[in-house]
Amino acid sequence: MEKSKHKGRWKLLAVILVCASPIILSYLAYYVIKPQGRTNYGAFIDPRAFPIPALGTTMLDGKSIALDAYKGKWIMLQIDGGECPAICEKKLHDIRQLRLAQGKEMGRVERVWLITDNKPLDTILMREFDGTNMLRAQADAVRAWLPTEEGTTMFDHIYMVDPLGNLMMRFPKDADPNKIKKDVTKLLKASSIG
């Protein structure tokens, strides 16, 4: 009788150990081994260091408007000249599609193109990317504000500005839109602002 009781306890202990082992292993893997690698595609920027400065921005009709006017929403920001070569058009297309890909959350995202010269814009381009806020800005002020990766310029990146008006993320040159989408989706999911 005592022997079978002892055997039953070992069986119970074995069952409990088998059931608890996945939880124990997951804690060990996460807290002891620690996962390696970045979980985001874009480079995080300390938002406290890069609030939106005065950029001398105006609408295309010449009326003054500060980039702060879009505070309260996430801003996908691109910088290019008015000629907008093919890579500029691709970024305009990408930020439009990235916003649309957010589904019901897309209302939390604004698209802004800072145009750093006075060259006229192509009417067809303006129609194609209707809904993108096209603002002229002083190139030197924008350049002084936006950090770049080594060997790149501000024209090579897409930036994210948080709803509080702080620059907080920069995507790499020739960025993969699918990877940007994952980052933007994570940001919107994790944030209750904007």
One Martini backbone bead per residue (centre of mass of N, CA, C, O) as a GRO file, in nm:
protein
  194
    1MET     BB    1   0.060   0.061  -0.023
    2GLU     BB    2   0.304   0.255   0.018
    3LYS     BB    3   0.429   0.207  -0.265
    4SER     BB    4   0.183   0.315  -0.441
    5LYS     BB    5   0.181   0.598  -0.319
    6HIS     BB    6   0.469   0.677  -0.406
    7LYS     BB    7   0.421   0.630  -0.713
    8GLY     BB    8   0.190   0.845  -0.743
    9ARG     BB    9   0.360   1.095  -0.672
   10TRP     BB   10   0.562   1.073  -0.906
   11LYS     BB   11   0.351   1.097  -1.129
   12LEU     BB   12   0.243   1.375  -1.048
   13LEU     BB   13   0.515   1.523  -1.068
   14ALA     BB   14   0.561   1.461  -1.370
   15VAL     BB   15   0.308   1.605  -1.478
   16ILE     BB   16   0.372   1.886  -1.364
   17LEU     BB   17   0.647   1.917  -1.507
   18VAL     BB   18   0.542   1.894  -1.799
   19CYS     BB   19   0.341   2.138  -1.778
   20ALA     BB   20   0.564   2.358  -1.666
   21SER     BB   21   0.809   2.364  -1.869
   22PRO     BB   22   0.731   2.586  -2.079
   23ILE     BB   23   0.730   2.819  -1.875
   24ILE     BB   24   1.015   2.789  -1.766
   25LEU     BB   25   1.161   2.809  -2.044
   26SER     BB   26   1.058   3.090  -2.124
   27TYR     BB   27   1.184   3.244  -1.890
   28LEU     BB   28   1.473   3.162  -1.946
   29ALA     BB   29   1.491   3.270  -2.238
   30TYR     BB   30   1.419   3.572  -2.165
   31TYR     BB   31   1.588   3.633  -1.881
   32VAL     BB   32   1.866   3.478  -1.943
   33ILE     BB   33   1.929   3.470  -2.258
   34LYS     BB   34   1.813   3.675  -2.430
   35PRO     BB   35   1.717   3.835  -2.689
   36GLN     BB   36   1.822   3.909  -3.010
   37GLY     BB   37   1.794   4.194  -3.158
   38ARG     BB   38   1.585   4.377  -3.337
   39THR     BB   39   1.233   4.490  -3.339
   40ASN     BB   40   1.311   4.716  -3.540
   41TYR     BB   41   1.368   4.896  -3.836
   42GLY     BB   42   1.383   5.158  -3.731
   43ALA     BB   43   1.531   5.441  -3.596
   44PHE     BB   44   1.560   5.553  -3.294
   45ILE     BB   45   1.471   5.868  -3.145
   46ASP     BB   46   1.510   6.105  -2.922
   47PRO     BB   47   1.240   6.306  -2.873
   48ARG     BB   48   1.359   6.529  -2.678
   49ALA     BB   49   1.585   6.624  -2.904
   50PHE     BB   50   1.335   6.657  -3.154
   51PRO     BB   51   1.164   6.900  -3.183
   52ILE     BB   52   0.972   7.105  -3.348
   53PRO     BB   53   1.073   7.352  -3.538
   54ALA     BB   54   1.129   7.628  -3.708
   55LEU     BB   55   1.072   7.606  -4.081
   56GLY     BB   56   0.909   7.804  -4.262
   57THR     BB   57   0.624   7.708  -4.331
   58THR     BB   58   0.421   7.652  -4.631
   59MET     BB   59   0.195   7.662  -4.840
   60LEU     BB   60   0.152   7.665  -5.178
   61ASP     BB   61   0.000   7.960  -5.146
   62GLY     BB   62   0.188   8.095  -4.888
   63LYS     BB   63   0.072   8.008  -4.634
   64SER     BB   64   0.114   7.990  -4.310
   65ILE     BB   65   0.257   7.684  -4.154
   66ALA     BB   66   0.294   7.468  -3.906
   67LEU     BB   67   0.385   7.151  -3.817
   68ASP     BB   68   0.217   7.171  -3.548
   69ALA     BB   69  -0.071   7.141  -3.683
   70TYR     BB   70  -0.027   6.802  -3.658
   71LYS     BB   71  -0.074   6.767  -3.389
   72GLY     BB   72  -0.206   6.449  -3.265
   73LYS     BB   73  -0.040   6.306  -3.488
   74TRP     BB   74   0.102   6.104  -3.698
   75ILE     BB   75   0.407   6.162  -3.890
   76MET     BB   76   0.480   6.126  -4.225
   77LEU     BB   77   0.807   6.209  -4.346
   78GLN     BB   78   0.916   6.399  -4.632
   79ILE     BB   79   1.206   6.497  -4.834
   80ASP     BB   80   1.199   6.737  -5.111
   81GLY     BB   81   1.193   6.852  -5.410
   82GLY     BB   82   0.989   6.975  -5.669
   83GLU     BB   83   1.074   6.766  -5.894
   84CYS     BB   84   1.049   6.478  -5.813
   85PRO     BB   85   1.178   6.210  -5.845
   86ALA     BB   86   1.131   5.877  -5.847
   87ILE     BB   87   1.202   5.839  -5.539
   88CYS     BB   88   0.994   6.043  -5.443
   89GLU     BB   89   0.743   5.903  -5.558
   90LYS     BB   90   0.782   5.642  -5.400
   91LYS     BB   91   0.748   5.768  -5.119
   92LEU     BB   92   0.466   5.879  -5.164
   93HIS     BB   93   0.344   5.604  -5.217
   94ASP     BB   94   0.428   5.461  -4.956
   95ILE     BB   95   0.286   5.654  -4.748
   96ARG     BB   96   0.006   5.605  -4.857
   97GLN     BB   97  -0.002   5.292  -4.821
   98LEU     BB   98   0.071   5.285  -4.519
   99ARG     BB   99  -0.179   5.429  -4.426
  100LEU     BB  100  -0.392   5.237  -4.551
  101ALA     BB  101  -0.278   4.974  -4.395
  102GLN     BB  102  -0.415   5.071  -4.108
  103GLY     BB  103  -0.699   5.121  -4.155
  104LYS     BB  104  -0.876   5.232  -3.886
  105GLU     BB  105  -0.590   5.394  -3.809
  106MET     BB  106  -0.532   5.612  -4.042
  107GLY     BB  107  -0.639   5.878  -3.891
  108ARG     BB  108  -0.356   5.895  -3.715
  109VAL     BB  109  -0.227   5.970  -4.002
  110GLU     BB  110   0.010   6.183  -4.154
  111ARG     BB  111   0.112   6.341  -4.459
  112VAL     BB  112   0.444   6.483  -4.528
  113TRP     BB  113   0.582   6.726  -4.758
  114LEU     BB  114   0.896   6.865  -4.773
  115ILE     BB  115   0.977   7.152  -4.956
  116THR     BB  116   1.318   7.286  -5.034
  117ASP     BB  117   1.187   7.466  -5.266
  118ASN     BB  118   1.053   7.673  -5.559
  119LYS     BB  119   0.958   7.461  -5.733
  120PRO     BB  120   0.736   7.347  -5.934
  121LEU     BB  121   0.462   7.144  -5.942
  122ASP     BB  122   0.319   6.873  -6.059
  123THR     BB  123  -0.010   6.830  -6.117
  124ILE     BB  124  -0.025   6.522  -6.132
  125LEU     BB  125   0.118   6.471  -5.863
  126MET     BB  126  -0.085   6.622  -5.686
  127ARG     BB  127  -0.326   6.439  -5.758
  128GLU     BB  128  -0.208   6.160  -5.686
  129PHE     BB  129  -0.126   6.293  -5.377
  130ASP     BB  130  -0.377   6.345  -5.249
  131GLY     BB  131  -0.348   6.424  -4.891
  132THR     BB  132  -0.084   6.542  -4.902
  133ASN     BB  133   0.114   6.752  -4.721
  134MET     BB  134   0.231   7.040  -4.892
  135LEU     BB  135   0.540   7.187  -4.789
  136ARG     BB  136   0.726   7.460  -4.748
  137ALA     BB  137   1.084   7.476  -4.667
  138GLN     BB  138   1.370   7.537  -4.499
  139ALA     BB  139   1.646   7.363  -4.562
  140ASP     BB  140   1.832   7.439  -4.320
  141ALA     BB  141   1.628   7.376  -4.093
  142VAL     BB  142   1.581   7.081  -4.167
  143ARG     BB  143   1.878   6.984  -4.160
  144ALA     BB  144   1.920   7.063  -3.852
  145TRP     BB  145   1.696   6.855  -3.745
  146LEU     BB  146   1.776   6.604  -3.926
  147PRO     BB  147   1.883   6.296  -3.896
  148THR     BB  148   2.142   6.086  -4.031
  149GLU     BB  149   2.299   5.866  -4.199
  150GLU     BB  150   2.574   5.757  -4.303
  151GLY     BB  151   2.583   5.864  -4.639
  152THR     BB  152   2.333   6.057  -4.606
  153THR     BB  153   2.024   6.222  -4.650
  154MET     BB  154   1.716   6.359  -4.593
  155PHE     BB  155   1.609   6.244  -4.879
  156ASP     BB  156   1.642   5.920  -4.796
  157HIS     BB  157   1.407   5.952  -4.585
  158ILE     BB  158   1.177   5.840  -4.344
  159TYR     BB  159   0.970   5.993  -4.101
  160MET     BB  160   0.875   6.015  -3.749
  161VAL     BB  161   0.612   6.183  -3.577
  162ASP     BB  162   0.475   6.252  -3.295
  163PRO     BB  163   0.186   6.381  -3.136
  164LEU     BB  164   0.388   6.588  -2.967
  165GLY     BB  165   0.625   6.688  -3.179
  166ASN     BB  166   0.840   6.441  -3.217
  167LEU     BB  167   1.109   6.306  -3.321
  168MET     BB  168   1.142   5.918  -3.341
  169MET     BB  169   1.196   5.822  -3.655
  170ARG     BB  170   1.413   5.636  -3.891
  171PHE     BB  171   1.440   5.538  -4.215
  172PRO     BB  172   1.598   5.389  -4.446
  173LYS     BB  173   1.736   5.369  -4.725
  174ASP     BB  174   1.538   5.211  -4.927
  175ALA     BB  175   1.286   5.119  -4.792
  176ASP     BB  176   1.080   4.871  -4.666
  177PRO     BB  177   0.742   4.886  -4.651
  178ASN     BB  178   0.681   4.627  -4.482
  179LYS     BB  179   0.862   4.713  -4.239
  180ILE     BB  180   0.730   4.980  -4.180
  181LYS     BB  181   0.447   4.874  -4.124
  182LYS     BB  182   0.519   4.721  -3.866
  183ASP     BB  183   0.609   4.969  -3.705
  184VAL     BB  184   0.351   5.138  -3.726
  185THR     BB  185   0.162   4.931  -3.604
  186LYS     BB  186   0.307   4.917  -3.330
  187LEU     BB  187   0.280   5.212  -3.253
  188LEU     BB  188  -0.033   5.229  -3.260
  189LYS     BB  189  -0.079   4.999  -3.055
  190ALA     BB  190   0.107   5.122  -2.812
  191SER     BB  191  -0.059   5.386  -2.861
  192SER     BB  192  -0.299   5.634  -2.728
  193ILE     BB  193  -0.194   5.844  -2.910
  194GLY     BB  194  -0.327   5.998  -3.209
   0.00000   0.00000   0.00000
